[in-house]
Amino acid sequence: MAKMTVEDLPLEGKKVLMRVDFNVPIKDGVVGDDNRIVAALPTINYVIDHGGRAILFSHLGRIKKEEDKPGLSLRPVAERLSNLLNKPVTFVPVTEGKQLEDAISQMNNGDVLLVQNTRYEDVKDGEYVKRESGNDPELGKYWASLGDVFVNDAFGTAHRAHASNVGIAQAIGAGKSGVGFLMEKEIKFLGDAVDNPVRPFVAILGGAKVSDKIGVIDHLLDKADKIIIGGGMAYTFYAAKGIKTGNSLVEKDKIDVAKQIMDKAGDKLVLPIDNVVADAFKNDANTKVVEGDIDDGWMALDIGPKTIELYKSVLADAKTVVWNGPMGVFEMSNFAKGTLEIGKFLGTLTGATTIVGGGDSTAAAKQLGIADRLSHISTGGGASLTYLEGKELPGIAAISEK
């Protein structure tokens, strides 16, 4: 890859600033799911094993007022990270100032320090000022001044220009920043899938709204052999085809866009041929399976059995698959079957590169226990979508070239 990596940087005796993605669920002071912390361990271990002093930055949640801060402290993350590394992790409860500077100056080679939630900087003196999420250049310069080199291993925030990723990378100077192993892996899998896929290349795109995925569909039409559509956005395409949609989710202002996509796509676009419809948006609603028109008072909440078989037949000989978004209302158990069946089938593909991104798709893969049978589960839903759109990711663009 064209960007420098952690392996290109001098680490021995250096203060290594690292942007990680520790945006994890915390309840009652305990980390609920440590997958993102575990994902950062290879890069952290590499830095400390090579004599670096690891100074970690991460955001957690959104902070818009002072009252948000206590519940979004990274202290529980420091405790979990310490257990995973089997060594002490110094937690500094502030994001700037003498306490932080002193703690960094006292570090020895191989030590690990975690700075308080970077989004504490978004609120100052009760005002919502967005210093972190607005990429305040002075904040980026300050954080950069605390270290010698910078490693960005937070793919989940790579699509956003924040002070803790873009700001530090720009301020620390040329030749002093690189990506970590997780970021490198994400770029490799997504980059190869989109730009150099082994064919047939099939994209599975689900989710509620066409508007969220227009750019992705448009970009992938030039790359993929087939694009399977599921989720609520399928019914905007139904409306564009003149099929009755009943009370299903339809973005009326995107019907013309859906027509244009279908004209461009030809037979590349694969839509549901039957649907599980319900008479209310709730798990215990009355349901039936219908083909074609959906009557008034009924809404499509999942793909039907014939569609599941159709989609499996499209996927059967695929050599590259990218999946982002559920096939139905996955959070309701009675409308999760389409998503789970597609996930289960992906787990049976042999000799194929299978890449999953997005919260519901990832949750389905984990629920099915097929995560280890997939080639890659992306840690960044929004970032992977931006990448699939063919757009530049600011967090990667700011890293030094080799």
C-alpha positions as CSV (number, residue, x, y, z in Angstrom):
1,M,0.0,0.0,0.0
2,A,1.1,3.6,-0.7
3,K,0.7,4.8,2.9
4,M,3.4,4.3,5.6
5,T,2.6,1.7,8.3
6,V,3.6,1.2,11.9
7,E,6.4,-1.0,10.6
8,D,7.9,2.0,8.8
9,L,8.2,4.2,11.9
10,P,11.0,4.4,14.4
11,L,9.5,3.1,17.7
12,E,12.4,2.4,20.2
13,G,12.2,5.1,22.9
14,K,9.6,7.1,21.0
15,K,6.4,8.5,22.3
16,V,3.9,6.9,19.9
17,L,0.6,8.6,19.6
18,M,-2.1,6.1,18.6
19,R,-5.6,6.7,17.4
20,V,-7.6,3.6,18.3
21,D,-11.4,2.9,18.1
22,F,-12.5,2.1,21.6
23,N,-16.1,3.3,21.0
24,V,-17.5,0.3,22.9
25,P,-20.7,-0.3,24.8
26,I,-20.3,0.4,28.6
27,K,-23.0,-0.4,31.2
28,D,-22.6,0.2,34.9
29,G,-18.9,0.8,34.5
30,V,-18.2,-2.4,32.6
31,V,-17.3,-2.9,28.9
32,G,-20.1,-5.0,27.3
33,D,-18.4,-5.9,24.0
34,D,-14.6,-5.7,23.8
35,N,-14.2,-6.7,20.1
36,R,-12.9,-3.2,19.1
37,I,-10.4,-3.3,21.9
38,V,-9.2,-6.8,21.0
39,A,-8.9,-5.6,17.3
40,A,-6.4,-2.9,18.3
41,L,-4.1,-5.3,20.4
42,P,-1.8,-6.4,17.5
43,T,-0.7,-2.8,16.8
44,I,-0.5,-1.9,20.5
45,N,1.6,-5.0,21.2
46,Y,3.9,-4.3,18.2
47,V,4.6,-0.8,19.5
48,I,5.4,-1.8,23.1
49,D,7.3,-4.9,22.0
50,H,9.5,-2.6,19.9
51,G,10.2,-0.3,22.8
52,G,7.7,2.4,22.0
53,R,5.6,4.3,24.6
54,A,2.0,3.9,23.5
55,I,-0.2,6.9,24.1
56,L,-3.7,6.0,23.1
57,F,-6.5,8.3,21.9
58,S,-10.2,7.3,21.3
59,H,-13.6,8.8,21.3
60,L,-16.6,7.2,23.1
61,G,-20.2,8.2,22.2
62,R,-21.3,11.7,21.6
63,I,-20.8,14.6,24.0
64,K,-22.9,17.7,23.5
65,K,-23.1,19.0,27.1
66,E,-21.2,18.7,30.4
67,E,-23.7,16.2,31.8
68,D,-22.7,13.7,29.1
69,K,-19.1,13.5,30.3
70,P,-19.3,11.3,33.4
71,G,-21.1,8.5,31.7
72,L,-18.7,8.5,28.8
73,S,-15.4,8.2,30.5
74,L,-12.8,5.8,29.1
75,R,-11.8,4.6,32.5
76,P,-13.6,1.2,32.2
77,V,-11.8,0.7,28.8
78,A,-8.4,1.3,30.4
79,E,-9.3,-1.4,33.0
80,R,-10.4,-3.9,30.3
81,L,-7.3,-3.1,28.1
82,S,-5.1,-3.7,31.1
83,N,-6.6,-7.2,31.6
84,L,-6.2,-8.0,27.9
85,L,-2.6,-6.8,27.7
86,N,-1.8,-8.3,31.1
87,K,0.0,-5.2,32.2
88,P,-0.8,-1.8,33.8
89,V,-2.5,0.8,31.6
90,T,-2.2,4.4,32.9
91,F,-5.5,6.2,32.6
92,V,-5.4,10.0,32.4
93,P,-8.8,11.5,33.1
94,V,-8.2,14.7,31.1
95,T,-7.5,15.5,27.5
96,E,-5.0,18.3,27.9
97,G,-2.9,20.1,30.4
98,K,-0.2,19.5,33.0
99,Q,-1.6,16.2,34.4
100,L,-1.5,14.7,30.9
101,E,1.9,16.1,30.1
102,D,3.4,14.9,33.4
103,A,2.0,11.4,33.0
104,I,3.5,11.2,29.5
105,S,6.9,12.4,30.7
106,Q,7.0,9.7,33.3
107,M,6.4,6.9,30.8
108,N,9.1,4.2,30.2
109,N,9.6,2.2,27.1
110,G,6.9,-0.4,26.7
111,D,4.4,1.5,28.8
112,V,0.8,2.1,27.8
113,L,-1.3,5.2,28.6
114,L,-4.9,6.0,27.7
115,V,-6.1,9.6,27.3
116,Q,-9.6,10.5,28.4
117,N,-12.4,10.5,25.7
118,T,-11.3,12.9,23.0
119,R,-14.9,14.1,22.6
120,Y,-14.6,15.7,26.1
121,E,-13.0,18.5,24.0
122,D,-16.3,19.0,22.2
123,V,-17.7,20.8,25.2
124,K,-15.9,23.6,27.0
125,D,-17.3,25.7,29.8
126,G,-20.7,24.4,29.0
127,E,-20.6,25.3,25.4
128,Y,-20.8,22.8,22.5
129,V,-17.7,23.8,20.6
130,K,-16.8,20.6,18.7
131,R,-13.0,21.0,19.0
132,E,-12.4,17.3,18.4
133,S,-15.2,16.5,15.9
134,G,-14.7,19.8,14.1
135,N,-10.9,19.1,13.7
136,D,-9.8,22.2,15.5
137,P,-6.2,22.8,14.2
138,E,-4.9,24.1,17.5
139,L,-6.1,20.9,19.3
140,G,-4.5,18.7,16.6
141,K,-1.2,20.6,17.0
142,Y,-1.4,20.3,20.8
143,W,-1.9,16.6,20.8
144,A,0.8,16.1,18.1
145,S,3.2,18.0,20.4
146,L,2.8,15.2,23.0
147,G,4.5,12.6,20.8
148,D,7.2,11.8,18.3
149,V,5.2,9.7,15.8
150,F,1.6,8.9,15.1
151,V,-0.2,5.7,14.2
152,N,-3.8,5.6,13.1
153,D,-5.5,2.3,13.7
154,A,-9.1,3.5,14.0
155,F,-10.8,2.5,10.7
156,G,-14.2,3.2,12.3
157,T,-13.5,6.9,12.3
158,A,-11.5,7.1,9.1
159,H,-14.4,8.7,7.2
160,R,-14.4,11.7,9.5
161,A,-11.9,14.5,9.8
162,H,-11.3,14.9,13.6
163,A,-8.5,16.5,15.6
164,S,-7.4,13.1,16.9
165,N,-6.9,11.5,13.5
166,V,-6.5,14.1,10.7
167,G,-5.4,16.9,13.0
168,I,-2.6,15.0,14.7
169,A,-1.4,13.4,11.3
170,Q,-1.2,16.8,9.6
171,A,0.5,18.5,12.6
172,I,3.1,15.9,13.3
173,G,4.7,16.3,9.9
174,A,5.7,14.3,6.8
175,G,7.2,10.9,7.4
176,K,6.1,10.6,11.0
177,S,2.7,8.9,10.6
178,G,1.5,5.5,9.6
179,V,-1.5,3.2,9.7
180,G,-1.7,0.3,12.2
181,F,-2.3,-3.4,11.3
182,L,-6.1,-3.2,11.6
183,M,-6.3,-0.2,9.3
184,E,-3.9,-1.9,6.9
185,K,-6.1,-5.0,6.9
186,E,-9.3,-3.0,6.3
187,I,-7.8,-1.1,3.3
188,K,-6.4,-4.3,1.8
189,F,-9.7,-6.3,2.0
190,L,-12.0,-3.5,0.9
191,G,-9.5,-2.1,-1.6
192,D,-8.9,-5.5,-3.3
193,A,-12.6,-6.4,-3.2
194,V,-13.7,-3.2,-5.0
195,D,-10.7,-2.4,-7.2
196,N,-9.3,-5.9,-8.0
197,P,-12.0,-8.5,-7.2
198,V,-11.8,-12.1,-8.1
199,R,-15.0,-12.6,-10.2
200,P,-17.9,-13.1,-10.0
201,F,-18.1,-10.2,-7.6
202,V,-21.5,-9.9,-5.8
203,A,-22.5,-7.0,-3.5
204,I,-25.3,-7.5,-1.0
205,L,-26.8,-4.2,0.1
206,G,-29.6,-3.9,2.6
207,G,-30.9,-1.3,5.1
208,A,-33.8,1.0,5.3
209,K,-33.1,3.8,2.9
210,V,-32.0,4.1,-0.7
211,S,-30.7,7.5,0.1
212,D,-28.1,6.0,2.4
213,K,-26.7,3.7,-0.3
214,I,-27.2,5.6,-3.6
215,G,-23.5,6.4,-3.9
216,V,-22.5,2.9,-3.0
217,I,-24.9,1.3,-5.6
218,D,-23.8,3.8,-8.3
219,H,-20.1,3.1,-7.7
220,L,-20.5,-0.6,-7.4
221,L,-22.5,-0.9,-10.7
222,D,-19.2,-0.3,-12.5
223,K,-17.4,-2.9,-10.4
224,A,-19.7,-5.7,-9.4
225,D,-21.3,-8.5,-11.5
226,K,-24.5,-8.5,-9.4
227,I,-25.9,-6.3,-6.7
228,I,-28.5,-7.9,-4.4
229,I,-30.9,-5.5,-2.8
230,G,-32.7,-6.2,0.5
231,G,-34.2,-4.3,3.4
232,G,-36.6,-1.3,3.3
233,M,-34.8,0.3,0.4
234,A,-36.0,-2.5,-2.0
235,Y,-39.5,-1.0,-1.9
236,T,-38.5,2.3,-3.4
237,F,-37.3,0.3,-6.3
238,Y,-40.7,-1.5,-6.3
239,A,-42.4,1.9,-6.5
240,A,-40.1,2.8,-9.4
241,K,-41.2,-0.4,-11.2
242,G,-44.8,0.4,-10.6
243,I,-45.4,-2.4,-8.1
244,K,-47.8,-1.6,-5.3
245,T,-46.0,-1.2,-2.0
246,G,-48.8,-0.9,0.5
247,N,-47.6,0.7,3.7
248,S,-43.9,-0.4,3.1
249,L,-41.2,2.1,3.5
250,V,-40.8,4.1,0.3
251,E,-38.7,7.3,-0.2
252,K,-41.0,9.1,-2.6
253,D,-38.3,11.7,-3.5
254,K,-35.9,8.9,-4.5
255,I,-38.2,7.0,-6.9
256,D,-36.7,8.8,-10.0
257,V,-33.2,8.0,-8.7
258,A,-34.2,4.4,-8.3
259,K,-35.4,4.4,-12.0
260,Q,-32.1,5.8,-13.2
261,I,-30.2,3.2,-11.2
262,M,-32.3,0.4,-12.7
263,D,-31.9,1.8,-16.2
264,K,-28.1,1.8,-15.7
265,A,-28.0,-1.5,-14.0
266,G,-29.9,-3.7,-16.4
267,D,-29.8,-7.3,-15.1
268,K,-27.1,-6.5,-12.5
269,L,-29.6,-5.4,-9.9
270,V,-31.4,-8.3,-8.1
271,L,-34.6,-7.4,-6.2
272,P,-36.9,-9.5,-4.0
273,I,-39.5,-11.6,-5.8
274,D,-41.5,-12.3,-2.6
275,N,-41.8,-10.6,0.8
276,V,-42.9,-11.3,4.3
277,V,-45.5,-8.6,5.0
278,A,-47.1,-7.6,8.2
279,D,-50.2,-5.5,9.2
280,A,-48.2,-3.5,11.8
281,F,-44.6,-2.6,12.5
282,K,-44.2,-4.9,15.5
283,N,-42.8,-8.4,16.1
284,D,-46.1,-10.0,16.9
285,A,-48.1,-8.5,14.0
286,N,-50.1,-10.8,11.6
287,T,-47.9,-11.9,8.7
288,K,-48.1,-13.5,5.3
289,V,-45.9,-14.1,2.3
290,V,-46.8,-12.3,-0.9
291,E,-45.4,-12.1,-4.4
292,G,-45.8,-8.9,-6.5
293,D,-48.2,-6.2,-5.3
294,I,-48.4,-5.4,-1.5
295,D,-51.9,-4.4,-0.4
296,D,-52.8,-1.3,1.5
297,G,-52.5,-1.8,5.2
298,W,-49.6,-4.3,4.8
299,M,-45.9,-3.5,4.9
300,A,-42.9,-5.6,3.8
301,L,-40.6,-6.3,6.7
302,D,-38.4,-9.2,5.3
303,I,-37.6,-11.0,2.1
304,G,-39.6,-14.1,1.4
305,P,-38.5,-17.8,1.0
306,K,-38.3,-17.6,-2.8
307,T,-36.1,-14.5,-2.6
308,I,-33.9,-16.3,-0.1
309,E,-33.4,-19.1,-2.6
310,L,-32.9,-16.7,-5.5
311,Y,-30.2,-14.8,-3.6
312,K,-28.5,-18.0,-2.6
313,S,-28.4,-19.0,-6.3
314,V,-26.8,-15.7,-7.2
315,L,-24.2,-16.1,-4.5
316,A,-23.5,-19.8,-5.1
317,D,-20.6,-19.3,-7.6
318,A,-19.4,-15.9,-6.2
319,K,-15.7,-15.5,-5.6
320,T,-15.9,-12.0,-3.9
321,V,-18.8,-10.9,-1.7
322,V,-19.3,-7.7,0.1
323,W,-22.3,-7.5,2.4
324,N,-23.5,-4.3,4.1
325,G,-27.0,-4.1,5.6
326,P,-29.8,-6.4,6.7
327,M,-32.4,-8.0,4.5
328,G,-35.3,-7.1,6.8
329,V,-36.2,-5.6,10.2
330,F,-33.4,-7.7,11.8
331,E,-34.0,-6.4,15.3
332,M,-37.4,-8.1,15.3
333,S,-36.9,-11.9,15.6
334,N,-39.9,-12.7,13.3
335,F,-38.3,-10.6,10.5
336,A,-34.7,-11.6,10.9
337,K,-34.9,-14.8,8.9
338,G,-33.8,-13.3,5.5
339,T,-30.7,-11.7,7.1
340,L,-29.8,-14.8,9.0
341,E,-30.3,-17.2,6.0
342,I,-28.1,-15.1,3.8
343,G,-25.5,-14.9,6.5
344,K,-25.6,-18.6,7.1
345,F,-25.2,-19.2,3.3
346,L,-22.1,-16.9,3.2
347,G,-20.5,-19.1,5.9
348,T,-20.7,-22.1,3.5
349,L,-19.0,-20.5,0.5
350,T,-15.6,-22.0,-0.2
351,G,-12.8,-20.4,-2.1
352,A,-14.5,-17.0,-1.8
353,T,-13.5,-13.7,-0.2
354,T,-16.4,-12.7,2.0
355,I,-16.4,-9.3,3.6
356,V,-19.1,-8.1,6.0
357,G,-19.6,-4.5,7.2
358,G,-22.4,-2.6,9.0
359,G,-23.9,-3.2,12.5
360,D,-26.8,-5.5,11.7
361,S,-24.8,-7.6,9.2
362,T,-22.0,-8.0,11.7
363,A,-24.4,-8.8,14.5
364,A,-26.0,-11.5,12.2
365,A,-22.6,-13.1,11.5
366,K,-21.8,-13.2,15.2
367,Q,-25.2,-14.5,16.1
368,L,-24.8,-17.4,13.6
369,G,-21.3,-18.1,14.8
370,I,-19.9,-17.8,11.3
371,A,-17.5,-14.9,12.0
372,D,-14.5,-17.2,11.8
373,R,-15.6,-18.5,8.4
374,L,-15.8,-15.1,6.8
375,S,-12.7,-13.5,5.3
376,H,-13.1,-10.2,7.0
377,I,-15.6,-8.4,9.3
378,S,-15.1,-4.6,9.0
379,T,-14.8,-2.6,12.2
380,G,-16.3,0.5,10.5
381,G,-19.8,0.6,9.2
382,G,-19.8,4.2,8.0
383,A,-16.1,4.1,6.9
384,S,-16.6,0.9,4.9
385,L,-19.7,2.5,3.2
386,T,-17.7,5.6,2.3
387,Y,-14.9,3.3,0.9
388,L,-17.4,1.4,-1.1
389,E,-18.7,4.7,-2.6
390,G,-15.2,5.2,-3.9
391,K,-14.7,8.3,-1.8
392,E,-11.5,9.3,-0.1
393,L,-11.3,8.6,3.7
394,P,-9.8,11.7,5.4
395,G,-8.3,9.6,8.2
396,I,-6.3,7.6,5.7
397,A,-5.5,10.5,3.3
398,A,-3.8,12.4,6.1
399,I,-1.2,9.6,6.7
400,S,2.3,10.0,5.3
401,E,3.0,8.4,1.9
402,K,5.7,5.7,1.8
